[in-house]
């Protein structure tokens, strides 16, 4: 999943509320997940997420929204 569809997904599902979790947090988490040292593989695109990376971003966003902000 590339960044633009991910951004659209989190906006439509209400993950980003611009109070406890802002849109730039999604971009920051996307970069953090993609920059982790993983081997290059044809099924792991450079500018898109694969399944476990998508789940990792959702967990990171939940941590920022509910644990860090104490919502």
PDB file of N, H, CA, C and O in Angstrom:
ATOM      1  N   UNK A   1       0.847  -1.163   0.000  1.00  0.00           N
ATOM      2  CA  UNK A   1       0.000   0.000   0.000  1.00  0.00           C
ATOM      3  C   UNK A   1       0.900   1.235   0.000  1.00  0.00           C
ATOM      4  O   UNK A   1       1.670   1.441   0.939  1.00  0.00           O
ATOM      5  N   UNK A   2       0.810   2.040  -1.026  1.00  0.00           N
ATOM      6  H   UNK A   2       0.185   1.873  -1.788  1.00  0.00           H
ATOM      7  CA  UNK A   2       1.580   3.288  -1.061  1.00  0.00           C
ATOM      8  C   UNK A   2       1.055   4.308  -0.047  1.00  0.00           C
ATOM      9  O   UNK A   2       0.025   4.086   0.590  1.00  0.00           O
ATOM     10  N   UNK A   3       1.762   5.414   0.096  1.00  0.00           N
ATOM     11  H   UNK A   3       2.599   5.594  -0.421  1.00  0.00           H
ATOM     12  CA  UNK A   3       1.430   6.417   1.107  1.00  0.00           C
ATOM     13  C   UNK A   3       0.071   7.079   0.864  1.00  0.00           C
ATOM     14  O   UNK A   3      -0.695   7.257   1.811  1.00  0.00           O
ATOM     15  N   UNK A   4      -0.240   7.441  -0.361  1.00  0.00           N
ATOM     16  H   UNK A   4       0.382   7.296  -1.131  1.00  0.00           H
ATOM     17  CA  UNK A   4      -1.506   8.140  -0.620  1.00  0.00           C
ATOM     18  C   UNK A   4      -2.738   7.307  -0.273  1.00  0.00           C
ATOM     19  O   UNK A   4      -3.644   7.836   0.372  1.00  0.00           O
ATOM     20  N   UNK A   5      -2.822   6.032  -0.665  1.00  0.00           N
ATOM     21  H   UNK A   5      -2.086   5.603  -1.188  1.00  0.00           H
ATOM     22  CA  UNK A   5      -3.972   5.233  -0.232  1.00  0.00           C
ATOM     23  C   UNK A   5      -4.000   5.015   1.283  1.00  0.00           C
ATOM     24  O   UNK A   5      -5.076   4.922   1.874  1.00  0.00           O
ATOM     25  N   UNK A   6      -2.833   4.935   1.910  1.00  0.00           N
ATOM     26  H   UNK A   6      -1.959   5.011   1.430  1.00  0.00           H
ATOM     27  CA  UNK A   6      -2.789   4.811   3.369  1.00  0.00           C
ATOM     28  C   UNK A   6      -3.364   6.065   4.021  1.00  0.00           C
ATOM     29  O   UNK A   6      -4.145   5.974   4.968  1.00  0.00           O
ATOM     30  N   UNK A   7      -2.984   7.216   3.522  1.00  0.00           N
ATOM     31  H   UNK A   7      -2.349   7.291   2.753  1.00  0.00           H
ATOM     32  CA  UNK A   7      -3.496   8.480   4.047  1.00  0.00           C
ATOM     33  C   UNK A   7      -5.014   8.558   3.876  1.00  0.00           C
ATOM     34  O   UNK A   7      -5.726   8.968   4.793  1.00  0.00           O
ATOM     35  N   UNK A   8      -5.493   8.173   2.726  1.00  0.00           N
ATOM     36  H   UNK A   8      -4.915   7.840   1.981  1.00  0.00           H
ATOM     37  CA  UNK A   8      -6.938   8.173   2.476  1.00  0.00           C
ATOM     38  C   UNK A   8      -7.659   7.206   3.424  1.00  0.00           C
ATOM     39  O   UNK A   8      -8.727   7.524   3.947  1.00  0.00           O
ATOM     40  N   UNK A   9      -7.074   6.035   3.637  1.00  0.00           N
ATOM     41  H   UNK A   9      -6.207   5.777   3.212  1.00  0.00           H
ATOM     42  CA  UNK A   9      -7.658   5.034   4.531  1.00  0.00           C
ATOM     43  C   UNK A   9      -7.779   5.564   5.957  1.00  0.00           C
ATOM     44  O   UNK A   9      -8.838   5.435   6.571  1.00  0.00           O
ATOM     45  N   UNK A  10      -6.718   6.155   6.491  1.00  0.00           N
ATOM     46  H   UNK A  10      -5.857   6.260   5.992  1.00  0.00           H
ATOM     47  CA  UNK A  10      -6.765   6.621   7.881  1.00  0.00           C
ATOM     48  C   UNK A  10      -7.675   7.835   8.041  1.00  0.00           C
ATOM     49  O   UNK A  10      -8.229   8.050   9.119  1.00  0.00           O
ATOM     50  N   UNK A  11      -7.835   8.626   6.992  1.00  0.00           N
ATOM     51  H   UNK A  11      -7.385   8.452   6.116  1.00  0.00           H
ATOM     52  CA  UNK A  11      -8.758   9.760   7.062  1.00  0.00           C
ATOM     53  C   UNK A  11     -10.206   9.270   7.049  1.00  0.00           C
ATOM     54  O   UNK A  11     -11.031   9.774   7.810  1.00  0.00           O
ATOM     55  N   UNK A  12     -10.525   8.300   6.202  1.00  0.00           N
ATOM     56  H   UNK A  12      -9.855   7.890   5.583  1.00  0.00           H
ATOM     57  CA  UNK A  12     -11.895   7.809   6.086  1.00  0.00           C
ATOM     58  C   UNK A  12     -12.319   6.983   7.296  1.00  0.00           C
ATOM     59  O   UNK A  12     -13.496   6.980   7.654  1.00  0.00           O
ATOM     60  N   UNK A  13     -11.390   6.290   7.925  1.00  0.00           N
ATOM     61  H   UNK A  13     -10.433   6.292   7.635  1.00  0.00           H
ATOM     62  CA  UNK A  13     -11.734   5.449   9.075  1.00  0.00           C
ATOM     63  C   UNK A  13     -11.704   6.204  10.390  1.00  0.00           C
ATOM     64  O   UNK A  13     -12.105   5.655  11.416  1.00  0.00           O
ATOM     65  N   UNK A  14     -11.243   7.441  10.393  1.00  0.00           N
ATOM     66  H   UNK A  14     -10.917   7.887   9.559  1.00  0.00           H
ATOM     67  CA  UNK A  14     -11.248   8.232  11.609  1.00  0.00           C
ATOM     68  C   UNK A  14     -10.043   8.009  12.512  1.00  0.00           C
ATOM     69  O   UNK A  14     -10.058   8.419  13.672  1.00  0.00           O
ATOM     70  N   UNK A  15      -9.012   7.372  12.002  1.00  0.00           N
ATOM     71  H   UNK A  15      -9.000   7.039  11.059  1.00  0.00           H
ATOM     72  CA  UNK A  15      -7.799   7.184  12.802  1.00  0.00           C
ATOM     73  C   UNK A  15      -7.169   8.539  13.081  1.00  0.00           C
ATOM     74  O   UNK A  15      -6.751   8.817  14.205  1.00  0.00           O
ATOM     75  N   UNK A  16      -7.103   9.372  12.064  1.00  0.00           N
ATOM     76  H   UNK A  16      -7.442   9.146  11.151  1.00  0.00           H
ATOM     77  CA  UNK A  16      -6.568  10.732  12.210  1.00  0.00           C
ATOM     78  C   UNK A  16      -7.719  11.646  12.611  1.00  0.00           C
ATOM     79  O   UNK A  16      -8.705  11.773  11.885  1.00  0.00           O
ATOM     80  N   UNK A  17      -7.586  12.281  13.769  1.00  0.00           N
ATOM     81  H   UNK A  17      -6.785  12.178  14.359  1.00  0.00           H
ATOM     82  CA  UNK A  17      -8.640  13.175  14.235  1.00  0.00           C
ATOM     83  C   UNK A  17      -8.176  14.623  14.357  1.00  0.00           C
ATOM     84  O   UNK A  17      -8.954  15.487  14.763  1.00  0.00           O
ATOM     85  N   UNK A  18      -6.923  14.900  14.012  1.00  0.00           N
ATOM     86  H   UNK A  18      -6.291  14.199  13.682  1.00  0.00           H
ATOM     87  CA  UNK A  18      -6.305  16.224  14.067  1.00  0.00           C
ATOM     88  C   UNK A  18      -6.345  16.837  15.462  1.00  0.00           C
ATOM     89  O   UNK A  18      -6.155  18.043  15.618  1.00  0.00           O
ATOM     90  N   UNK A  19      -6.586  16.025  16.458  1.00  0.00           N
ATOM     91  H   UNK A  19      -6.741  15.046  16.331  1.00  0.00           H
ATOM     92  CA  UNK A  19      -6.518  16.490  17.844  1.00  0.00           C
ATOM     93  C   UNK A  19      -5.454  15.677  18.576  1.00  0.00           C
ATOM     94  O   UNK A  19      -4.454  16.232  19.033  1.00  0.00           O
ATOM     95  N   UNK A  20      -5.661  14.385  18.687  1.00  0.00           N
ATOM     96  H   UNK A  20      -6.473  13.934  18.316  1.00  0.00           H
ATOM     97  CA  UNK A  20      -4.698  13.512  19.345  1.00  0.00           C
ATOM     98  C   UNK A  20      -3.708  12.903  18.372  1.00  0.00           C
ATOM     99  O   UNK A  20      -2.585  12.575  18.756  1.00  0.00           O
ATOM    100  N   UNK A  21      -4.103  12.749  17.128  1.00  0.00           N
ATOM    101  H   UNK A  21      -5.015  13.015  16.816  1.00  0.00           H
ATOM    102  CA  UNK A  21      -3.223  12.197  16.096  1.00  0.00           C
ATOM    103  C   UNK A  21      -3.403  13.015  14.829  1.00  0.00           C
ATOM    104  O   UNK A  21      -4.499  13.103  14.276  1.00  0.00           O
ATOM    105  N   UNK A  22      -2.316  13.607  14.385  1.00  0.00           N
ATOM    106  H   UNK A  22      -1.426  13.536  14.834  1.00  0.00           H
ATOM    107  CA  UNK A  22      -2.373  14.453  13.199  1.00  0.00           C
ATOM    108  C   UNK A  22      -1.847  13.705  11.986  1.00  0.00           C
ATOM    109  O   UNK A  22      -1.230  12.647  12.112  1.00  0.00           O
ATOM    110  N   UNK A  23      -2.096  14.260  10.823  1.00  0.00           N
ATOM    111  H   UNK A  23      -2.598  15.119  10.721  1.00  0.00           H
ATOM    112  CA  UNK A  23      -1.741  13.607   9.576  1.00  0.00           C
ATOM    113  C   UNK A  23      -0.234  13.433   9.416  1.00  0.00           C
ATOM    114  O   UNK A  23       0.208  12.449   8.823  1.00  0.00           O
ATOM    115  N   UNK A  24       0.553  14.355   9.926  1.00  0.00           N
ATOM    116  H   UNK A  24       0.195  15.154  10.408  1.00  0.00           H
ATOM    117  CA  UNK A  24       2.005  14.225   9.774  1.00  0.00           C
ATOM    118  C   UNK A  24       2.548  13.026  10.550  1.00  0.00           C
ATOM    119  O   UNK A  24       3.643  12.552  10.249  1.00  0.00           O
ATOM    120  N   UNK A  25       1.816  12.531  11.532  1.00  0.00           N
ATOM    121  H   UNK A  25       0.926  12.917  11.776  1.00  0.00           H
ATOM    122  CA  UNK A  25       2.241  11.332  12.265  1.00  0.00           C
ATOM    123  C   UNK A  25       2.188  10.105  11.362  1.00  0.00           C
ATOM    124  O   UNK A  25       3.001   9.192  11.508  1.00  0.00           O
ATOM    125  N   UNK A  26       1.247  10.076  10.439  1.00  0.00           N
ATOM    126  H   UNK A  26       0.586  10.817  10.320  1.00  0.00           H
ATOM    127  CA  UNK A  26       1.150   8.968   9.486  1.00  0.00           C
ATOM    128  C   UNK A  26       2.375   8.973   8.577  1.00  0.00           C
ATOM    129  O   UNK A  26       2.978   7.929   8.329  1.00  0.00           O
ATOM    130  N   UNK A  27       2.736  10.151   8.086  1.00  0.00           N
ATOM    131  H   UNK A  27       2.246  11.000   8.288  1.00  0.00           H
ATOM    132  CA  UNK A  27       3.922  10.262   7.232  1.00  0.00           C
ATOM    133  C   UNK A  27       5.180   9.848   7.984  1.00  0.00           C
ATOM    134  O   UNK A  27       6.026   9.128   7.452  1.00  0.00           O
ATOM    135  N   UNK A  28       5.295  10.305   9.219  1.00  0.00           N
ATOM    136  H   UNK A  28       4.609  10.889   9.651  1.00  0.00           H
ATOM    137  CA  UNK A  28       6.464   9.976  10.041  1.00  0.00           C
ATOM    138  C   UNK A  28       6.550   8.474  10.283  1.00  0.00           C
ATOM    139  O   UNK A  28       7.630   7.892  10.184  1.00  0.00           O
ATOM    140  N   UNK A  29       5.435   7.848  10.596  1.00  0.00           N
ATOM    141  H   UNK A  29       4.557   8.321  10.676  1.00  0.00           H
ATOM    142  CA  UNK A  29       5.422   6.405  10.831  1.00  0.00           C
ATOM    143  C   UNK A  29       5.695   5.624   9.554  1.00  0.00           C
ATOM    144  O   UNK A  29       6.347   4.581   9.600  1.00  0.00           O
ATOM    145  N   UNK A  30       5.213   6.103   8.424  1.00  0.00           N
ATOM    146  H   UNK A  30       4.683   6.951   8.386  1.00  0.00           H
ATOM    147  CA  UNK A  30       5.476   5.449   7.143  1.00  0.00           C
ATOM    148  C   UNK A  30       6.972   5.436   6.868  1.00  0.00           C
ATOM    149  O   UNK A  30       7.527   4.406   6.483  1.00  0.00           O
ATOM    150  N   UNK A  31       7.619   6.565   7.062  1.00  0.00           N
ATOM    151  H   UNK A  31       7.168   7.401   7.374  1.00  0.00           H
ATOM    152  CA  UNK A  31       9.060   6.649   6.832  1.00  0.00           C
ATOM    153  C   UNK A  31       9.814   5.766   7.815  1.00  0.00           C
ATOM    154  O   UNK A  31      10.773   5.096   7.432  1.00  0.00           O
ATOM    155  N   UNK A  32       9.398   5.755   9.066  1.00  0.00           N
ATOM    156  H   UNK A  32       8.619   6.300   9.377  1.00  0.00           H
ATOM    157  CA  UNK A  32      10.072   4.939  10.075  1.00  0.00           C
ATOM    158  C   UNK A  32       9.961   3.453   9.763  1.00  0.00           C
ATOM    159  O   UNK A  32      10.936   2.716   9.907  1.00  0.00           O
ATOM    160  N   UNK A  33       8.795   3.012   9.342  1.00  0.00           N
ATOM    161  H   UNK A  33       8.003   3.611   9.225  1.00  0.00           H
ATOM    162  CA  UNK A  33       8.593   1.595   9.043  1.00  0.00           C
ATOM    163  C   UNK A  33       9.377   1.189   7.801  1.00  0.00           C
ATOM    164  O   UNK A  33       9.980   0.116   7.779  1.00  0.00           O
ATOM    165  N   UNK A  34       9.379   2.021   6.775  1.00  0.00           N
ATOM    166  H   UNK A  34       8.889   2.893   6.792  1.00  0.00           H
ATOM    167  CA  UNK A  34      10.082   1.679   5.538  1.00  0.00           C
ATOM    168  C   UNK A  34      11.593   1.785   5.674  1.00  0.00           C
ATOM    169  O   UNK A  34      12.313   1.161   4.894  1.00  0.00           O
ATOM    170  N   UNK A  35      12.097   2.543   6.626  1.00  0.00           N
ATOM    171  H   UNK A  35      11.513   3.049   7.260  1.00  0.00           H
ATOM    172  CA  UNK A  35      13.547   2.714   6.753  1.00  0.00           C
ATOM    173  C   UNK A  35      14.201   1.623   7.595  1.00  0.00           C
ATOM    174  O   UNK A  35      15.427   1.584   7.706  1.00  0.00           O
ATOM    175  N   UNK A  36      13.417   0.751   8.180  1.00  0.00           N
ATOM    176  H   UNK A  36      12.421   0.782   8.090  1.00  0.00           H
ATOM    177  CA  UNK A  36      13.998  -0.342   8.954  1.00  0.00           C
ATOM    178  C   UNK A  36      14.791  -1.242   8.024  1.00  0.00           C
ATOM    179  O   UNK A  36      14.409  -1.457   6.874  1.00  0.00           O
ATOM    180  N   UNK A  37      15.901  -1.766   8.532  1.00  0.00           N
ATOM    181  H   UNK A  37      16.212  -1.591   9.466  1.00  0.00           H
ATOM    182  CA  UNK A  37      16.819  -2.548   7.712  1.00  0.00           C
ATOM    183  C   UNK A  37      16.264  -3.895   7.296  1.00  0.00           C
ATOM    184  O   UNK A  37      16.450  -4.891   7.996  1.00  0.00           O
ATOM    185  N   UNK A  38      15.594  -3.931   6.175  1.00  0.00           N
ATOM    186  H   UNK A  38      15.443  -3.122   5.607  1.00  0.00           H
ATOM    187  CA  UNK A  38      15.079  -5.188   5.641  1.00  0.00           C
ATOM    188  C   UNK A  38      15.694  -5.404   4.268  1.00  0.00           C
ATOM    189  O   UNK A  38      15.963  -4.454   3.533  1.00  0.00           O
ATOM    190  N   UNK A  39      15.908  -6.654   3.938  1.00  0.00           N
ATOM    191  H   UNK A  39      15.689  -7.426   4.534  1.00  0.00           H
ATOM    192  CA  UNK A  39      16.512  -6.987   2.657  1.00  0.00           C
ATOM    193  C   UNK A  39      15.614  -6.560   1.503  1.00  0.00           C
ATOM    194  O   UNK A  39      14.388  -6.557   1.614  1.00  0.00           O
ATOM    195  N   UNK A  40      16.240  -6.207   0.416  1.00  0.00           N
ATOM    196  H   UNK A  40      17.236  -6.210   0.326  1.00  0.00           H
ATOM    197  CA  UNK A  40      15.487  -5.900  -0.801  1.00  0.00           C
ATOM    198  C   UNK A  40      14.955  -7.201  -1.378  1.00  0.00           C
ATOM    199  O   UNK A  40      15.687  -8.180  -1.520  1.00  0.00           O
ATOM    200  N   UNK A  41      13.706  -7.193  -1.700  1.00  0.00           N
ATOM    201  H   UNK A  41      13.112  -6.397  -1.585  1.00  0.00           H
ATOM    202  CA  UNK A  41      13.068  -8.381  -2.243  1.00  0.00           C
ATOM    203  C   UNK A  41      12.049  -7.905  -3.266  1.00  0.00           C
ATOM    204  O   UNK A  41      11.430  -6.859  -3.068  1.00  0.00           O
ATOM    205  N   UNK A  42      11.859  -8.638  -4.350  1.00  0.00           N
ATOM    206  H   UNK A  42      12.362  -9.488  -4.511  1.00  0.00           H
ATOM    207  CA  UNK A  42      10.903  -8.197  -5.371  1.00  0.00           C
ATOM    208  C   UNK A  42       9.471  -8.040  -4.849  1.00  0.00           C
ATOM    209  O   UNK A  42       8.688  -7.268  -5.401  1.00  0.00           O
ATOM    210  N   UNK A  43       9.137  -8.767  -3.795  1.00  0.00           N
ATOM    211  H   UNK A  43       9.773  -9.395  -3.346  1.00  0.00           H
ATOM    212  CA  UNK A  43       7.772  -8.665  -3.254  1.00  0.00           C
ATOM    213  C   UNK A  43       7.666  -7.642  -2.133  1.00  0.00           C
ATOM    214  O   UNK A  43       6.602  -7.489  -1.534  1.00  0.00           O
ATOM    215  N   UNK A  44       8.746  -6.948  -1.846  1.00  0.00           N
ATOM    216  H   UNK A  44       9.611  -7.073  -2.333  1.00  0.00           H
ATOM    217  CA  UNK A  44       8.740  -5.877  -0.859  1.00  0.00           C
ATOM    218  C   UNK A  44       9.071  -4.581  -1.589  1.00  0.00           C
ATOM    219  O   UNK A  44      10.243  -4.220  -1.696  1.00  0.00           O
ATOM    220  N   UNK A  45       8.051  -3.868  -2.098  1.00  0.00           N
ATOM    221  H   UNK A  45       7.099  -4.161  -2.011  1.00  0.00           H
ATOM    222  CA  UNK A  45       8.307  -2.662  -2.883  1.00  0.00           C
ATOM    223  C   UNK A  45       8.943  -1.566  -2.033  1.00  0.00           C
ATOM    224  O   UNK A  45       8.727  -1.481  -0.824  1.00  0.00           O
ATOM    225  N   UNK A  46       9.731  -0.734  -2.703  1.00  0.00           N
ATOM    226  H   UNK A  46       9.906  -0.803  -3.685  1.00  0.00           H
ATOM    227  CA  UNK A  46      10.490   0.299  -2.004  1.00  0.00           C
ATOM    228  C   UNK A  46       9.602   1.400  -1.428  1.00  0.00           C
ATOM    229  O   UNK A  46       9.880   1.910  -0.343  1.00  0.00           O
ATOM    230  N   UNK A  47       8.545   1.771  -2.136  1.00  0.00           N
ATOM    231  H   UNK A  47       8.319   1.357  -3.018  1.00  0.00           H
ATOM    232  CA  UNK A  47       7.709   2.896  -1.713  1.00  0.00           C
ATOM    233  C   UNK A  47       6.291   2.483  -1.364  1.00  0.00           C
ATOM    234  O   UNK A  47       5.353   3.262  -1.535  1.00  0.00           O
ATOM    235  N   UNK A  48       6.135   1.272  -0.880  1.00  0.00           N
ATOM    236  H   UNK A  48       6.897   0.640  -0.741  1.00  0.00           H
ATOM    237  CA  UNK A  48       4.809   0.779  -0.493  1.00  0.00           C
ATOM    238  C   UNK A  48       4.956  -0.184   0.676  1.00  0.00           C
ATOM    239  O   UNK A  48       6.025  -0.746   0.911  1.00  0.00           O
ATOM    240  N   UNK A  49       3.868  -0.360   1.396  1.00  0.00           N
ATOM    241  H   UNK A  49       2.999   0.097   1.205  1.00  0.00           H
ATOM    242  CA  UNK A  49       3.866  -1.234   2.557  1.00  0.00           C
ATOM    243  C   UNK A  49       3.412  -2.638   2.186  1.00  0.00           C
ATOM    244  O   UNK A  49       2.623  -2.833   1.262  1.00  0.00           O
ATOM    245  N   UNK A  50       3.925  -3.601   2.923  1.00  0.00           N
ATOM    246  H   UNK A  50       4.567  -3.443   3.673  1.00  0.00           H
ATOM    247  CA  UNK A  50       3.400  -4.948   2.818  1.00  0.00           C
ATOM    248  C   UNK A  50       2.617  -5.222   4.098  1.00  0.00           C
ATOM    249  O   UNK A  50       2.555  -4.362   4.976  1.00  0.00           O
ATOM    250  N   UNK A  51       2.023  -6.402   4.217  1.00  0.00           N
ATOM    251  H   UNK A  51       2.073  -7.101   3.504  1.00  0.00           H
ATOM    252  CA  UNK A  51       1.052  -6.677   5.287  1.00  0.00           C
ATOM    253  C   UNK A  51       1.557  -6.325   6.680  1.00  0.00           C
ATOM    254  O   UNK A  51       0.903  -5.561   7.390  1.00  0.00           O
ATOM    255  N   UNK A  52       2.689  -6.856   7.085  1.00  0.00           N
ATOM    256  H   UNK A  52       3.220  -7.477   6.508  1.00  0.00           H
ATOM    257  CA  UNK A  52       3.128  -6.628   8.457  1.00  0.00           C
ATOM    258  C   UNK A  52       3.521  -5.179   8.694  1.00  0.00           C
ATOM    259  O   UNK A  52       3.423  -4.697   9.823  1.00  0.00           O
ATOM    260  N   UNK A  53       3.965  -4.471   7.658  1.00  0.00           N
ATOM    261  H   UNK A  53       4.046  -4.862   6.741  1.00  0.00           H
ATOM    262  CA  UNK A  53       4.294  -3.055   7.813  1.00  0.00           C
ATOM    263  C   UNK A  53       3.025  -2.224   7.986  1.00  0.00           C
ATOM    264  O   UNK A  53       3.019  -1.249   8.737  1.00  0.00           O
ATOM    265  N   UNK A  54       1.958  -2.604   7.297  1.00  0.00           N
ATOM    266  H   UNK A  54       1.964  -3.396   6.687  1.00  0.00           H
ATOM    267  CA  UNK A  54       0.676  -1.926   7.452  1.00  0.00           C
ATOM    268  C   UNK A  54       0.176  -2.072   8.887  1.00  0.00           C
ATOM    269  O   UNK A  54      -0.276  -1.100   9.492  1.00  0.00           O
ATOM    270  N   UNK A  55       0.257  -3.272   9.423  1.00  0.00           N
ATOM    271  H   UNK A  55       0.625  -4.062   8.932  1.00  0.00           H
ATOM    272  CA  UNK A  55      -0.163  -3.500  10.806  1.00  0.00           C
ATOM    273  C   UNK A  55       0.724  -2.751  11.786  1.00  0.00           C
ATOM    274  O   UNK A  55       0.240  -2.242  12.797  1.00  0.00           O
ATOM    275  N   UNK A  56       2.009  -2.679  11.500  1.00  0.00           N
ATOM    276  H   UNK A  56       2.403  -3.093  10.679  1.00  0.00           H
ATOM    277  CA  UNK A  56       2.919  -1.946  12.375  1.00  0.00           C
ATOM    278  C   UNK A  56       2.572  -0.462  12.417  1.00  0.00           C
ATOM    279  O   UNK A  56       2.641   0.159  13.477  1.00  0.00           O
ATOM    280  N   UNK A  57       2.202   0.104  11.286  1.00  0.00           N
ATOM    281  H   UNK A  57       2.146  -0.401  10.425  1.00  0.00           H
ATOM    282  CA  UNK A  57       1.803   1.519  11.271  1.00  0.00           C
ATOM    283  C   UNK A  57       0.538   1.726  12.095  1.00  0.00           C
ATOM    284  O   UNK A  57       0.437   2.708  12.830  1.00  0.00           O
ATOM    285  N   UNK A  58      -0.424   0.819  11.986  1.00  0.00           N
ATOM    286  H   UNK A  58      -0.342   0.021  11.389  1.00  0.00           H
ATOM    287  CA  UNK A  58      -1.649   0.954  12.781  1.00  0.00           C
ATOM    288  C   UNK A  58      -1.340   0.873  14.278  1.00  0.00           C
ATOM    289  O   UNK A  58      -1.922   1.618  15.067  1.00  0.00           O
ATOM    290  N   UNK A  59      -0.444  -0.009  14.671  1.00  0.00           N
ATOM    291  H   UNK A  59       0.028  -0.614  14.030  1.00  0.00           H
ATOM    292  CA  UNK A  59      -0.068  -0.132  16.083  1.00  0.00           C
ATOM    293  C   UNK A  59       0.671   1.117  16.549  1.00  0.00           C
ATOM    294  O   UNK A  59       0.423   1.604  17.652  1.00  0.00           O
ATOM    295  N   UNK A  60       1.568   1.637  15.729  1.00  0.00           N
ATOM    296  H   UNK A  60       1.769   1.242  14.833  1.00  0.00           H
ATOM    297  CA  UNK A  60       2.284   2.872  16.086  1.00  0.00           C
ATOM    298  C   UNK A  60       1.311   4.042  16.244  1.00  0.00           C
ATOM    299  O   UNK A  60       1.441   4.842  17.171  1.00  0.00           O
ATOM    300  N   UNK A  61       0.341   4.138  15.338  1.00  0.00           N
ATOM    301  H   UNK A  61       0.235   3.488  14.585  1.00  0.00           H
ATOM    302  CA  UNK A  61      -0.647   5.220  15.417  1.00  0.00           C
ATOM    303  C   UNK A  61      -1.512   5.075  16.661  1.00  0.00           C
ATOM    304  O   UNK A  61      -1.824   6.070  17.315  1.00  0.00           O
ATOM    305  N   UNK A  62      -1.899   3.859  16.993  1.00  0.00           N
ATOM    306  H   UNK A  62      -1.645   3.051  16.462  1.00  0.00           H
ATOM    307  CA  UNK A  62      -2.689   3.633  18.203  1.00  0.00           C
ATOM    308  C   UNK A  62      -1.886   4.018  19.438  1.00  0.00           C
ATOM    309  O   UNK A  62      -2.427   4.603  20.377  1.00  0.00           O
ATOM    310  N   UNK A  63      -0.609   3.696  19.440  1.00  0.00           N
ATOM    311  H   UNK A  63      -0.169   3.221  18.677  1.00  0.00           H
ATOM    312  CA  UNK A  63       0.248   4.082  20.560  1.00  0.00           C
ATOM    313  C   UNK A  63       0.335   5.584  20.715  1.00  0.00           C
ATOM    314  O   UNK A  63       0.267   6.098  21.832  1.00  0.00           O
ATOM    315  N   UNK A  64       0.484   6.293  19.616  1.00  0.00           N
ATOM    316  H   UNK A  64       0.539   5.876  18.709  1.00  0.00           H
ATOM    317  CA  UNK A  64       0.560   7.754  19.683  1.00  0.00           C
ATOM    318  C   UNK A  64      -0.781   8.364  20.080  1.00  0.00           C
ATOM    319  O   UNK A  64      -0.825   9.324  20.849  1.00  0.00           O
ATOM    320  N   UNK A  65      -1.846   7.822  19.569  1.00  0.00           N
ATOM    321  H   UNK A  65      -1.809   7.042  18.945  1.00  0.00           H
ATOM    322  CA  UNK A  65      -3.166   8.421  19.798  1.00  0.00           C
ATOM    323  C   UNK A  65      -3.682   8.155  21.209  1.00  0.00           C
ATOM    324  O   UNK A  65      -4.237   9.057  21.835  1.00  0.00           O
ATOM    325  N   UNK A  66      -3.511   6.944  21.718  1.00  0.00           N
ATOM    326  H   UNK A  66      -3.060   6.212  21.209  1.00  0.00           H
ATOM    327  CA  UNK A  66      -4.134   6.589  22.983  1.00  0.00           C
ATOM    328  C   UNK A  66      -3.178   6.499  24.164  1.00  0.00           C
ATOM    329  O   UNK A  66      -3.581   6.783  25.292  1.00  0.00           O
ATOM    330  N   UNK A  67      -1.938   6.118  23.943  1.00  0.00           N
ATOM    331  H   UNK A  67      -1.611   5.887  23.027  1.00  0.00           H
ATOM    332  CA  UNK A  67      -1.018   5.962  25.066  1.00  0.00           C
ATOM    333  C   UNK A  67      -0.241   7.243  25.325  1.00  0.00           C
ATOM    334  O   UNK A  67      -0.193   7.716  26.461  1.00  0.00           O
ATOM    335  N   UNK A  68       0.362   7.805  24.301  1.00  0.00           N
ATOM    336  H   UNK A  68       0.323   7.421  23.379  1.00  0.00           H
ATOM    337  CA  UNK A  68       1.175   9.002  24.488  1.00  0.00           C
ATOM    338  C   UNK A  68       0.307  10.199  24.842  1.00  0.00           C
ATOM    339  O   UNK A  68       0.656  10.975  25.732  1.00  0.00           O
ATOM    340  N   UNK A  69      -0.828  10.360  24.152  1.00  0.00           N
ATOM    341  H   UNK A  69      -1.111   9.730  23.429  1.00  0.00           H
ATOM    342  CA  UNK A  69      -1.686  11.528  24.405  1.00  0.00           C
ATOM    343  C   UNK A  69      -2.611  11.300  25.601  1.00  0.00           C
ATOM    344  O   UNK A  69      -3.295  12.230  26.028  1.00  0.00           O
ATOM    345  N   UNK A  70      -2.645  10.080  26.149  1.00  0.00           N
ATOM    346  H   UNK A  70      -2.088   9.325  25.802  1.00  0.00           H
ATOM    347  CA  UNK A  70      -3.485   9.707  27.304  1.00  0.00           C
ATOM    348  C   UNK A  70      -4.944  10.055  27.053  1.00  0.00           C
ATOM    349  O   UNK A  70      -5.612  10.664  27.889  1.00  0.00           O
ATOM    350  N   UNK A  71      -5.411   9.658  25.897  1.00  0.00           N
ATOM    351  H   UNK A  71      -4.868   9.164  25.218  1.00  0.00           H
ATOM    352  CA  UNK A  71      -6.785   9.926  25.469  1.00  0.00           C
ATOM    353  C   UNK A  71      -7.758   9.102  26.264  1.00  0.00           C
ATOM    354  O   UNK A  71      -8.966   9.192  26.046  1.00  0.00           O
TER     355      UNK A  71
END
